[in-house]
Amino acid sequence: MRGKHLTAWRAAITYLPFFSAKTQEDMAKEDLIEFSGTVTELLPNAMFRVKLDNEHEVLAHTSGKMRKNRIRVLAGDRVNVEMTPYDLTKGRITFRFK
């Protein structure tokens, strides 16, 4: 008998979320900054030097989807670069313009 009351009591408890409806992944994507630029130099280990349209130069690597789909990036290509506001010297190439 005691077990039935205990389970009924547990079912009556409502759990309130201690965090917002946004997940950490959604919040991380909001923090990204996107820039357009031109690849100026190919570096070892699949790294690239990209000159952004605002005349800054950053080190960038290709995103996982670009690697998976074997999209080649060469010097002179126009690309989109995602950067985090915490380190504005490094970025990720997310798109290569044709």
HELIX and SHEET records of a PDB file:
HELIX    1   1 ARG A    2  ALA A   12  1                                  11    
HELIX    2   2 GLN A   24  GLU A   30  1                                   7    
HELIX    3   3 GLY A   64  LYS A   68  1                                   5    
SHEET    1   A 6 ILE A  33  LEU A  43  0                                        
SHEET    2   A 6 MET A  47  LEU A  52 -1                                        
SHEET    3   A 6 GLU A  57  THR A  62 -1                                        
SHEET    4   A 6 ASP A  87  ARG A  96  1                                        
SHEET    5   A 6 ARG A  78  THR A  84 -1                                        
SHEET    6   A 6 ILE A  33  LEU A  43 -1                                        
END                                                                             
